[in-house]
Amino acid sequence: MTAAPAGTPVASVAWDGSAPVIIDQRLLPGELVHRRLATLAETIDAIRTLAVRGAPAIGIAGALGFVAALDRKSTRLNSSH
């Protein structure tokens, strides 16, 4: 993955339409790796292992992971009817 040009703001947490995407903070500054958190368990693991850091980023990643899990559950429930 290529690095953003110097001085360019980079979102540490983003939403790809169905799941949160984080910059794996454990790998900085050597590598810039975006990690998609496809499940609530992956979100919890990212927070526990400090892949996402800082109170605002942790809160946003946790909330987006929870929303994604609820959306998947809602989709499964709706498709069973």
N, CA, C and O of each residue as an XYZ file, in Angstrom:
324
protein
N       0.851     -1.170      0.000
C       0.000      0.000      0.000
C       0.893      1.228      0.000
O       1.937      1.246      0.652
N       0.488      2.236     -0.721
C       1.295      3.448     -0.792
C       0.911      4.409      0.321
O      -0.238      4.444      0.763
N       1.862      5.165      0.754
C       1.629      6.154      1.805
C       1.031      7.410      1.203
O       1.268      7.733      0.038
N       0.252      8.116      2.014
C      -0.304      9.400      1.594
C       0.828     10.414      1.543
O       1.788     10.312      2.307
N       0.725     11.393      0.646
C       1.752     12.434      0.595
C       1.871     13.150      1.947
O       0.883     13.288      2.668
N       3.052     13.593      2.277
C       3.296     14.284      3.547
C       2.331     15.443      3.715
O       2.103     16.216      2.785
N       1.772     15.557      4.897
C       0.848     16.632      5.208
C      -0.600     16.342      4.844
O      -1.483     17.147      5.141
N      -0.859     15.202      4.205
C      -2.221     14.831      3.832
C      -2.902     14.150      5.012
O      -2.375     13.174      5.546
N      -4.075     14.652      5.432
C      -4.787     13.991      6.529
C      -5.215     12.580      6.109
O      -5.637     12.356      4.975
N      -5.100     11.652      7.031
C      -5.489     10.270      6.792
C      -6.447      9.864      7.899
O      -6.133     10.030      9.078
N      -7.610      9.333      7.538
C      -8.592      8.891      8.531
C      -8.112      7.595      9.170
O      -7.809      6.628      8.472
N      -8.045      7.576     10.494
C      -7.624      6.351     11.171
C      -8.756      5.341     11.260
O      -8.513      4.149     11.449
N     -10.008      5.817     11.123
C     -11.182      4.946     11.089
C     -12.094      5.449      9.981
O     -12.361      6.646      9.881
N     -12.572      4.524      9.146
C     -13.492      4.883      8.069
C     -14.569      3.806      7.956
O     -14.499      2.767      8.613
N     -15.550      4.069      7.125
C     -16.653      3.138      6.879
C     -16.652      2.816      5.394
O     -16.629      3.728      4.568
N     -16.677      1.533      5.037
C     -16.640      1.168      3.614
C     -18.016      0.840      3.042
O     -18.126      0.336      1.924
N     -19.057      1.128      3.807
C     -20.411      0.837      3.360
C     -21.034     -0.332      4.079
O     -22.258     -0.464      4.122
N     -20.181     -1.199      4.656
C     -20.712     -2.336      5.401
C     -19.874     -2.721      6.618
O     -20.286     -3.574      7.405
N     -18.715     -2.110      6.779
C     -17.852     -2.442      7.918
C     -16.845     -1.324      8.157
O     -16.508     -0.577      7.238
N     -16.360     -1.211      9.408
C     -15.307     -0.231      9.667
C     -13.977     -0.680      9.063
O     -13.688     -1.872      8.964
N     -13.185      0.300      8.665
C     -11.837      0.053      8.162
C     -10.910      0.944      8.984
O     -11.135      2.148      9.106
N      -9.874      0.344      9.539
C      -8.936      1.090     10.383
C      -7.545      1.063      9.789
O      -7.225      0.216      8.955
N      -6.718      2.005     10.231
C      -5.285      1.902      9.996
C      -4.737      1.115     11.178
O      -4.955      1.490     12.330
N      -4.033      0.036     10.902
C      -3.467     -0.777     11.978
C      -2.322     -0.003     12.625
O      -1.213      0.056     12.093
N      -2.611      0.582     13.771
C      -1.660      1.448     14.479
C      -0.409      0.703     14.947
O       0.637      1.314     15.164
N      -0.521     -0.603     15.101
C       0.637     -1.379     15.584
C       1.769     -1.391     14.571
O       2.925     -1.610     14.930
N       1.443     -1.158     13.312
C       2.447     -1.266     12.258
C       3.082      0.065     11.882
O       4.048      0.107     11.121
N       2.535      1.150     12.417
C       3.091      2.476     12.125
C       4.384      2.694     12.892
O       4.504      2.123     13.976
N       5.340      3.447     12.445
C       5.340      4.207     11.204
C       5.892      3.437     10.016
O       5.946      3.970      8.908
N       6.299      2.204     10.226
C       6.938      1.449      9.146
C       6.033      1.091      7.995
O       6.457      1.121      6.840
N       4.784      0.749      8.291
C       3.834      0.341      7.261
C       2.499      1.034      7.476
O       2.091      1.279      8.611
N       1.820      1.349      6.376
C       0.466      1.869      6.434
C      -0.447      0.766      5.913
O      -0.543      0.541      4.707
N      -1.116      0.082      6.841
C      -1.977     -1.042      6.489
C      -3.397     -0.740      6.935
O      -3.643     -0.459      8.108
N      -4.334     -0.801      5.988
C      -5.747     -0.642      6.297
C      -6.313     -2.029      6.588
O      -6.057     -2.983      5.854
N      -7.075     -2.124      7.654
C      -7.631     -3.407      8.082
C      -9.148     -3.288      8.157
O      -9.668     -2.443      8.885
N      -9.858     -4.121      7.414
C     -11.317     -4.147      7.432
C     -11.765     -5.049      8.574
O     -11.331     -6.195      8.687
N     -12.635     -4.516      9.410
C     -13.129     -5.265     10.569
C     -14.496     -5.841     10.208
O     -15.530     -5.210     10.428
N     -14.479     -7.047      9.652
C     -15.686     -7.653      9.087
C     -16.662     -8.175     10.134
O     -17.844     -8.345      9.837
N     -16.193     -8.433     11.348
C     -17.071     -8.971     12.382
C     -16.897     -8.171     13.675
O     -15.920     -7.443     13.850
N     -17.859     -8.323     14.563
C     -17.744     -7.673     15.861
C     -16.538     -8.226     16.619
O     -15.860     -7.482     17.328
N     -16.266     -9.516     16.479
C     -15.102    -10.120     17.132
C     -13.800     -9.485     16.627
O     -12.879     -9.264     17.414
N     -13.717     -9.195     15.345
C     -12.522     -8.544     14.805
C     -12.389     -7.121     15.343
O     -11.282     -6.651     15.604
N     -13.512     -6.445     15.506
C     -13.494     -5.096     16.072
C     -12.997     -5.128     17.510
O     -12.142     -4.331     17.897
N     -13.530     -6.046     18.291
C     -13.106     -6.193     19.693
C     -11.618     -6.524     19.754
O     -10.892     -5.969     20.579
N     -11.166     -7.419     18.892
C      -9.748     -7.787     18.873
C      -8.866     -6.591     18.508
O      -7.800     -6.403     19.094
N      -9.306     -5.787     17.547
C      -8.528     -4.614     17.145
C      -8.385     -3.633     18.303
O      -7.330     -3.023     18.478
N      -9.438     -3.484     19.087
C      -9.382     -2.586     20.244
C      -8.495     -3.180     21.331
O      -7.660     -2.479     21.902
N      -8.669     -4.445     21.615
C      -7.878     -5.099     22.677
C      -6.387     -5.129     22.377
O      -5.563     -4.982     23.279
N      -6.045     -5.320     21.115
C      -4.628     -5.456     20.752
C      -3.996     -4.131     20.333
O      -2.859     -4.096     19.863
N      -4.747     -3.041     20.509
C      -4.283     -1.688     20.200
C      -3.985     -1.469     18.724
O      -3.138     -0.648     18.371
N      -4.692     -2.215     17.851
C      -4.585     -1.926     16.427
C      -5.248     -0.585     16.137
O      -4.879      0.111     15.191
N      -6.237     -0.230     16.967
C      -6.863      1.091     16.899
C      -6.577      1.755     18.247
O      -6.769      1.152     19.303
N      -6.118      2.999     18.193
C      -5.690      3.675     19.429
C      -6.292      5.059     19.529
O      -6.626      5.690     18.526
N      -6.422      5.518     20.766
C      -6.963      6.844     21.043
C      -8.454      6.751     21.307
O      -9.182      6.071     20.584
N      -8.901      7.435     22.340
C     -10.298      7.334     22.765
C     -11.289      7.612     21.637
O     -12.227      6.833     21.465
N     -11.127      8.684     20.861
C     -12.101      8.923     19.791
C     -12.127      7.786     18.753
O     -13.200      7.337     18.350
N     -10.955      7.329     18.329
C     -10.896      6.270     17.326
C     -11.457      4.956     17.865
O     -12.142      4.232     17.144
N     -11.172      4.648     19.121
C     -11.703      3.431     19.736
C     -13.229      3.503     19.789
O     -13.910      2.534     19.453
N     -13.761      4.646     20.208
C     -15.208      4.802     20.280
C     -15.873      4.672     18.921
O     -16.897      4.003     18.788
N     -15.295      5.310     17.913
C     -15.866      5.255     16.566
C     -15.774      3.842     15.996
O     -16.745      3.338     15.432
N     -14.621      3.203     16.136
C     -14.461      1.841     15.621
C     -15.435      0.885     16.314
O     -16.052      0.042     15.662
N     -15.571      1.018     17.631
C     -16.500      0.160     18.370
C     -17.934      0.375     17.932
O     -18.675     -0.588     17.730
N     -18.331      1.622     17.784
C     -19.707      1.923     17.362
C     -19.967      1.410     15.949
O     -21.018      0.824     15.689
N     -19.023      1.625     15.035
C     -19.213      1.155     13.659
C     -19.221     -0.370     13.587
O     -19.978     -0.949     12.809
N     -18.384     -1.020     14.392
C     -18.394     -2.483     14.436
C     -19.716     -3.023     14.945
O     -20.213     -4.034     14.450
N     -20.288     -2.343     15.941
C     -21.583     -2.743     16.492
C     -22.685     -2.530     15.453
O     -23.551     -3.388     15.284
N     -22.656     -1.403     14.765
C     -23.651     -1.126     13.719
C     -23.565     -2.177     12.612
O     -24.592     -2.663     12.138
N     -22.358     -2.524     12.204
C     -22.183     -3.534     11.155
C     -22.744     -4.881     11.598
O     -23.385     -5.577     10.811
N     -22.503     -5.249     12.861
C     -23.027     -6.518     13.383
C     -24.555     -6.493     13.413
O     -25.196     -7.478     13.046
N     -25.138     -5.385     13.845
C     -26.598     -5.269     13.860
C     -27.168     -5.324     12.452
O     -28.204     -5.949     12.226
N     -26.504     -4.679     11.509
C     -26.971     -4.685     10.129
C     -26.966     -6.094      9.553
O     -27.910     -6.495      8.871
N     -25.902     -6.846      9.826
C     -25.838     -8.231      9.336
C     -26.931     -9.079      9.968
O     -27.554     -9.894      9.288
N     -27.172     -8.893     11.269
C     -28.212     -9.660     11.940
C     -29.576     -9.306     11.371
O     -30.388    -10.198     11.130
N     -29.845     -8.032     11.152
C     -31.108     -7.575     10.590
C     -31.313     -8.152      9.195
O     -32.415     -8.579      8.851
N     -30.252     -8.165      8.394
C     -30.331     -8.713      7.046
C     -30.670    -10.189      7.086
O     -31.493    -10.653      6.298
N     -30.047    -10.943      7.999
C     -30.340    -12.379      8.120
C     -31.782    -12.602      8.553
O     -32.462    -13.476      8.015
N     -32.257    -11.817      9.524
C     -33.629    -11.980      9.994
C     -34.629    -11.660      8.883
O     -35.616    -12.376      8.715
N     -34.382    -10.598      8.131
C     -35.287    -10.209      7.052
C     -35.285    -11.199      5.901
O     -36.310    -11.383      5.243
N     -34.156    -11.835      5.648
C     -34.086    -12.793      4.529
C     -34.719    -14.130      4.881
O     -34.987    -14.935      3.990
N     -34.965    -14.385      6.175
C     -35.571    -15.662      6.575
C     -37.092    -15.623      6.494
O     -37.752    -16.636      6.726
N     -37.657    -14.455      6.165
C     -39.125    -14.340      6.056
C     -39.574    -14.269      4.638
O     -40.773    -14.171      4.375
